[in-house]
Amino acid sequence: MLLYDVFLIENAMENNMENEFAWCRIENGILYFNYKQNVVIRLKDAIKIVADRLKLQQGKPFPILCNTKGIRNLDKTARWYLAREGSNLATAVALISANPLSRLLANIYLISTSPSVPTKVVTDELEGIEFLLGADRYIPE
């Protein structure tokens, strides 16, 4: 068992998780997901990221606020995997993108991969929460 796996197991009871790519927490019925700085994500990494998040969720669906600012590179197969499998147990996804270029790339990603749940690129956490709270998708615990 790897150190990150131990950390994941120990913190599942605390509604948070961390691995080598990201950390996340569940708070007020929203799953906050943040990529670490300068991460490079390949397909095998995307599979681990989704598996760890699903362990944290323990079968419960949540709207996800995903901060993508730390991603340095995301290969094509990882993008497709995250768009499809990454939406498991997500009711909606807001992708926080910090600058105009990353917003443009994120929007191209949305158009080219067609995520399976309502997904929007936003500029900050507040805009993301407003999107997630809208359209009756959010059900507090």
C-alpha positions in Angstrom: 0.0 0.0 0.0 1.4 3.4 -1.0 1.6 6.4 1.4 -1.0 8.3 -0.6 -3.4 5.3 -0.3 -3.0 5.3 3.4 -3.6 9.0 3.6 -6.7 8.5 1.4 -8.1 5.8 3.7 -7.4 7.7 6.9 -9.0 10.9 5.6 -12.1 9.4 4.0 -13.9 9.7 7.4 -13.0 13.4 7.5 -14.6 14.1 4.1 -11.3 14.9 2.4 -8.7 13.2 0.2 -5.3 13.9 -1.2 -3.1 12.1 -3.7 0.0 13.1 -5.8 -2.2 15.0 -8.3 -4.9 16.7 -6.3 -6.8 17.2 -3.0 -10.5 17.5 -2.4 -13.0 17.9 0.3 -16.8 17.6 0.7 -18.3 20.6 2.3 -22.0 21.8 2.4 -22.9 19.2 -0.2 -20.3 20.3 -2.7 -17.2 18.4 -3.6 -14.3 20.9 -3.9 -11.6 19.4 -6.2 -8.2 21.1 -6.6 -5.3 20.0 -8.8 -1.8 20.5 -7.3 0.6 22.9 -9.1 2.3 21.8 -12.3 0.7 18.4 -12.6 1.0 16.4 -15.8 -1.9 14.0 -16.2 -1.7 10.9 -18.4 -4.5 8.2 -18.8 -3.2 6.1 -15.9 -3.1 9.2 -13.7 -6.7 10.1 -14.7 -7.8 6.6 -13.7 -6.2 7.0 -10.3 -7.6 10.5 -9.8 -11.2 9.4 -10.5 -10.9 6.2 -8.4 -9.6 8.1 -5.4 -12.5 10.7 -5.7 -15.1 7.9 -6.0 -13.7 6.3 -2.8 -14.2 9.6 -1.0 -17.7 9.9 -2.3 -18.7 6.5 -1.0 -21.4 6.1 -3.7 -23.0 9.5 -3.1 -23.4 11.9 -6.0 -22.2 15.5 -5.6 -21.9 18.7 -7.7 -18.1 19.2 -8.2 -16.2 22.5 -8.1 -13.0 21.7 -9.9 -10.0 24.1 -9.8 -7.9 23.3 -12.9 -5.3 26.0 -12.3 -2.5 23.6 -11.4 -2.7 21.4 -14.5 0.4 21.8 -16.7 -0.4 19.2 -19.2 -3.4 16.8 -19.8 -3.0 14.3 -22.6 -5.8 13.5 -25.0 -6.7 10.1 -23.6 -6.7 11.5 -20.1 -9.1 14.3 -21.2 -11.5 11.8 -22.7 -11.4 9.6 -19.6 -12.0 12.5 -17.3 -14.9 13.8 -19.5 -16.6 10.4 -19.4 -15.6 8.4 -16.4 -14.7 11.5 -14.4 -18.4 12.4 -14.4 -19.4 9.3 -12.4 -21.3 10.4 -9.3 -21.2 14.0 -10.4 -24.5 15.9 -10.7 -22.8 18.9 -12.4 -19.2 20.2 -12.8 -17.9 23.8 -12.6 -14.3 24.1 -13.9 -12.4 27.1 -12.5 -10.0 28.4 -15.0 -7.8 31.3 -14.1 -6.8 33.1 -17.3 -8.2 33.8 -20.7 -6.0 31.2 -22.5 -6.9 28.4 -20.0 -10.6 29.4 -20.3 -10.4 29.1 -24.1 -8.7 25.7 -23.8 -11.2 24.5 -21.2 -14.1 25.6 -23.5 -12.6 23.8 -26.4 -12.3 20.7 -24.1 -16.0 21.0 -23.3 -17.0 21.2 -27.0 -14.7 18.4 -28.1 -15.4 15.9 -25.3 -19.1 16.6 -24.5 -19.1 15.7 -20.8 -22.0 13.6 -19.6 -23.2 16.0 -16.9 -23.9 19.8 -17.0 -20.5 21.4 -17.1 -19.4 25.0 -17.2 -16.1 26.9 -17.3 -16.0 29.6 -14.6 -13.5 32.3 -13.6 -13.7 31.8 -9.8 -15.1 29.8 -6.9 -18.2 32.1 -6.4 -19.3 31.8 -10.0 -18.8 28.0 -9.9 -20.9 27.7 -6.7 -23.6 29.8 -8.3 -23.6 27.5 -11.3 -23.7 24.4 -9.2 -26.5 25.7 -7.0 -28.6 26.6 -10.1 -31.0 24.4 -12.1 -32.1 22.4 -9.1 -29.1 20.1 -9.3 -27.9 20.8 -5.8 -29.5 18.9 -2.9 -28.0 19.7 0.5 -27.2 16.9 2.9 
